[in-house]
């Protein structure tokens, strides 16, 4: 009888929730990538928004030196390359824990969360408008992952359940975030359900102004996606930065970048 009890206790200790339960007591090292503009912006936004752990900034060289130390967590920009891509297509904001496995690189480290935020080759610049929201999403997800394993293992896709609570909110899509499969008849249908489609600058103004009761679209996709690349779609509360929708789809010959008709069906299903 002792052996099963011991094994069960060990299984609990090894859950992701338990592995990151020291996060708020450990220093988060924010890794600068050497790009002067990016480094300045990330420094300013971290100083303004990071609230859940002590933090320090470090260089990539310093990261390589201390990445095996489990006294640190690391927030950094990483690149993702999927199976059929010949080069990395997307940049991610990734939060990992130092320690065991770090000798294998980022893939060997314990990942807390990884959020796709820009094209790897030609970022549009829109990611900087949304950076405050991205940092808040990462922090909120980290705290929730410390509370429940389902949040840690389920990832950002779990937050799509929030869309059912958006009946009384405005939803603003940048027209550039919509797939070419979105027809005029679909646009008429969603307009009847209180969905606004506008140009990118107007959509971004809702984020910049912290507009209340408003969700704004964001798409992260390679600048030149190929069949097999992934497109990530989000709806973010412009006031609270709560993530209400997070889905990805694989790029095919038919389904290109942007919100697809099935996304809009899910998003509007609960709206009168």
Secondary structure per residue as TSV (DSSP state, phi and psi in degrees):
chain	resnum	aa	ss	phi	psi
A	1	X	-	360.0	-27.7
A	2	X	H	-67.7	-39.7
A	3	X	H	-61.3	-48.1
A	4	X	H	-61.4	-37.4
A	5	X	H	-64.2	-42.0
A	6	X	H	-64.4	-43.2
A	7	X	H	-63.7	-40.0
A	8	X	H	-65.1	-40.7
A	9	X	H	-63.8	-40.6
A	10	X	H	-64.2	-38.7
A	11	X	H	-62.0	-39.2
A	12	X	H	-66.0	-41.9
A	13	X	H	-61.5	-32.8
A	14	X	T	-85.9	5.3
A	15	X	S	-72.1	159.7
A	16	X	H	-61.4	-39.8
A	17	X	H	-54.1	-44.7
A	18	X	H	-71.6	-35.0
A	19	X	H	-67.7	-28.0
A	20	X	T	-109.1	12.8
A	21	X	T	-69.3	-7.3
A	22	X	T	-97.3	7.2
A	23	X	G	-56.2	-47.8
A	24	X	G	-68.5	-17.2
A	25	X	G	-94.2	-13.9
A	26	X	S	-98.3	158.8
A	27	X	E	-81.5	131.6
A	28	X	E	-92.6	118.0
A	29	X	E	-88.6	117.6
A	30	X	E	-90.6	114.8
A	31	X	E	-88.8	119.6
A	32	X	-	-83.4	143.9
A	33	X	-	-101.0	3.0
A	34	X	S	92.6	-10.2
A	35	X	-	-82.1	117.2
A	36	X	H	-57.8	-43.9
A	37	X	H	-67.1	-48.7
A	38	X	H	-59.8	-44.9
A	39	X	H	-62.8	-39.2
A	40	X	H	-65.0	-44.5
A	41	X	H	-65.2	-46.1
A	42	X	H	-65.1	-36.7
A	43	X	H	-60.9	-46.5
A	44	X	H	-64.2	-44.2
A	45	X	H	-71.5	-37.2
A	46	X	H	-63.0	-45.1
A	47	X	H	-60.4	-34.6
A	48	X	H	-82.6	-28.2
A	49	X	H	-123.6	-21.8
A	50	X	-	-74.2	122.3
A	51	X	-	-132.8	-7.4
A	52	X	S	-104.6	-2.1
A	53	X	S	-161.9	158.7
A	54	X	-	-62.9	150.1
A	55	X	E	-139.9	155.3
A	56	X	E	-142.8	157.3
A	57	X	E	-98.7	147.9
A	58	X	E	-147.6	163.4
A	59	X	-	-89.1	169.4
A	60	X	H	-61.3	-36.1
A	61	X	H	-65.4	-41.7
A	62	X	H	-65.4	-39.7
A	63	X	H	-57.2	-45.4
A	64	X	H	-61.3	-31.6
A	65	X	H	-75.1	-37.4
A	66	X	H	-112.1	6.0
A	67	X	T	-64.4	-19.2
A	68	X	T	-86.2	-0.5
A	69	X	-	-90.3	115.6
A	70	X	T	-79.1	10.1
A	71	X	T	-83.9	-3.1
A	72	X	E	-126.3	147.6
A	73	X	E	-109.8	157.4
A	74	X	E	-130.9	127.5
A	75	X	E	-108.1	122.3
A	76	X	E	-153.2	161.3
A	77	X	E	-85.7	126.9
A	78	X	E	-124.7	168.1
A	79	X	E	-118.2	137.9
A	80	X	E	-115.3	131.8
A	81	X	-	-124.6	122.4
A	82	X	-	-93.4	169.2
A	83	X	T	-51.4	-44.9
A	84	X	T	-94.8	4.2
A	85	X	-	-87.4	141.7
A	86	X	S	-88.4	-10.4
A	87	X	S	-153.3	159.5
A	88	X	-	-56.5	134.3
A	89	X	-	-104.1	-23.4
A	90	X	E	-131.7	150.8
A	91	X	E	-100.2	143.8
A	92	X	E	-124.8	147.1
A	93	X	E	-91.9	114.4
A	94	X	E	-120.3	132.7
A	95	X	E	-113.1	118.6
A	96	X	E	-129.5	160.6
A	97	X	E	-101.1	136.5
A	98	X	-	-71.2	162.4
A	99	X	S	124.7	-144.2
A	100	X	T	-54.9	133.6
A	101	X	T	94.0	-13.0
A	102	X	G	-64.7	-23.8
A	103	X	G	-64.6	-18.3
A	104	X	G	-88.2	-3.2
A	105	X	-	99.4	-170.7
A	106	X	G	-56.9	-40.1
A	107	X	G	-63.2	-22.6
A	108	X	G	-89.2	-6.5
A	109	X	S	-92.0	157.0
A	110	X	E	-71.5	116.1
A	111	X	E	-88.6	127.8
A	112	X	E	-85.7	-49.2
A	113	X	E	-162.2	149.9
A	114	X	E	-138.5	119.8
A	115	X	E	-115.3	119.4
A	116	X	E	-69.8	131.4
A	117	X	E	-134.9	-10.4
A	118	X	E	-167.2	161.6
A	119	X	E	-64.7	142.2
A	120	X	S	-72.3	-36.7
A	121	X	S	-89.4	-49.1
A	122	X	S	-130.9	79.2
A	123	X	-	-60.1	143.7
A	124	X	-	-80.5	-20.6
A	125	X	S	96.8	-17.6
A	126	X	H	-65.6	-24.9
A	127	X	H	-60.9	-26.0
A	128	X	H	-75.0	-29.8
A	129	X	H	-63.6	-38.3
A	130	X	H	-93.5	-3.4
A	131	X	H	-55.7	-43.2
A	132	X	H	-56.8	-40.6
A	133	X	H	-66.2	-42.8
A	134	X	H	-60.4	-42.2
A	135	X	H	-65.5	-38.0
A	136	X	H	-67.8	-39.2
A	137	X	H	-62.7	-44.2
A	138	X	H	-62.0	-43.3
A	139	X	H	-66.5	-45.1
A	140	X	H	-63.1	-41.6
A	141	X	H	-65.6	-38.6
A	142	X	H	-61.9	-46.3
A	143	X	H	-63.4	-40.7
A	144	X	H	-68.0	-33.8
A	145	X	H	-68.7	-27.5
A	146	X	H	-72.9	-23.0
A	147	X	H	-89.3	-39.4
A	148	X	-	-141.0	132.5
A	149	X	H	-62.9	-30.7
A	150	X	H	-61.5	-31.9
A	151	X	H	-72.3	-42.6
A	152	X	H	-66.0	-43.7
A	153	X	H	-81.9	-29.1
A	154	X	H	-74.2	-27.1
A	155	X	-	75.9	-170.0
A	156	X	G	-68.1	-22.3
A	157	X	G	-60.8	-23.1
A	158	X	G	-61.0	-26.8
A	159	X	G	-75.3	-8.4
A	160	X	G	-63.5	-18.6
A	161	X	G	-64.6	-19.8
A	162	X	G	-66.4	-22.3
A	163	X	G	-61.4	-25.0
A	164	X	G	-68.1	-14.1
A	165	X	G	-99.8	11.8
A	166	X	-	-102.3	16.1
A	167	X	T	-52.5	-41.2
A	168	X	T	-97.5	18.0
A	169	X	S	-108.9	150.1
A	170	X	E	-78.0	144.0
A	171	X	E	-121.6	121.7
A	172	X	E	-113.6	122.4
A	173	X	E	-106.8	131.6
A	174	X	E	-71.4	133.0
A	175	X	G	-60.3	-26.8
A	176	X	G	-70.9	-15.3
A	177	X	G	-87.5	-2.7
A	178	X	B	-96.2	139.8
A	179	X	-	-65.4	155.6
A	180	X	T	-66.4	-11.6
A	181	X	T	-80.1	-7.2
A	182	X	-	-79.6	111.0
A	183	X	-	-88.5	170.5
A	184	X	H	-61.7	-37.6
A	185	X	H	-65.6	-35.9
A	186	X	H	-66.7	-40.9
A	187	X	H	-61.7	-39.1
A	188	X	H	-64.3	-43.0
A	189	X	H	-62.4	-45.5
A	190	X	H	-73.6	-28.9
A	191	X	H	-63.1	-36.7
A	192	X	T	-65.7	-17.6
A	193	X	T	-104.3	19.3
A	194	X	T	82.1	19.9
A	195	X	E	-92.1	133.5
A	196	X	E	-106.3	129.3
A	197	X	E	-116.7	124.0
A	198	X	E	-144.8	-178.0
A	199	X	-	-76.4	167.1
A	200	X	H	-61.0	-43.6
A	201	X	H	-61.9	-42.6
A	202	X	H	-66.5	-42.5
A	203	X	H	-60.9	-43.7
A	204	X	H	-67.5	-26.0
A	205	X	H	-63.3	-28.7
A	206	X	H	-66.3	-38.3
A	207	X	H	-67.9	-46.0
A	208	X	H	-64.2	-31.8
A	209	X	T	-93.2	2.2
A	210	X	T	51.8	47.7
A	211	X	-	-59.1	131.7
A	212	X	T	-74.6	151.9
A	213	X	T	50.5	44.6
A	214	X	E	-138.8	133.5
A	215	X	E	-107.3	139.5
A	216	X	E	-124.8	140.8
A	217	X	E	-80.7	151.4
A	218	X	E	-150.1	138.3
A	219	X	E	-127.1	131.8
A	220	X	E	-113.3	119.5
A	221	X	-	-153.1	148.9
A	222	X	-	-57.4	148.8
A	223	X	T	-64.5	-29.7
A	224	X	T	-130.9	76.3
A	225	X	-	-66.2	146.8
A	226	X	-	-117.9	166.8
A	227	X	T	-59.4	122.3
A	228	X	T	109.3	-16.3
A	229	X	-	-70.0	165.6
A	230	X	E	-117.0	146.2
A	231	X	E	-116.6	129.1
A	232	X	E	-109.4	134.0
A	233	X	E	-124.2	135.6
A	234	X	E	-136.2	151.1
A	235	X	E	-123.9	126.1
A	236	X	E	-124.9	134.4
A	237	X	E	-67.5	119.3
A	238	X	T	-70.1	-21.0
A	239	X	T	-91.8	-48.0
A	240	X	T	-98.4	-14.4
A	241	X	-	66.0	22.0
A	242	X	-	-71.8	138.4
A	243	X	E	-85.3	121.0
A	244	X	E	-104.8	-19.6
A	245	X	E	-153.6	132.5
A	246	X	E	-149.9	109.8
A	247	X	E	-137.6	153.9
A	248	X	E	-128.4	154.5
A	249	X	E	-142.0	154.3
A	250	X	E	-82.5	133.9
A	251	X	-	-68.9	128.9
A	252	X	-	-125.6	179.8
A	253	X	S	-62.8	-29.0
A	254	X	S	-91.8	-46.8
A	255	X	-	-96.5	104.0
A	256	X	-	-88.7	-153.9
A	257	X	S	-77.4	155.8
A	258	X	S	104.1	172.0
A	259	X	B	-64.8	129.2
A	260	X	-	-91.1	165.6
A	261	X	H	-53.7	-38.4
A	262	X	H	-67.9	-29.1
A	263	X	H	-63.6	-46.6
A	264	X	H	-65.3	-33.5
A	265	X	H	-62.7	-44.4
A	266	X	H	-64.5	-42.0
A	267	X	H	-67.6	-36.8
A	268	X	H	-95.5	-2.6
A	269	X	T	-58.8	-31.9
A	270	X	T	-97.8	3.2
A	271	X	-	-96.1	139.9
A	272	X	-	-80.3	360.0
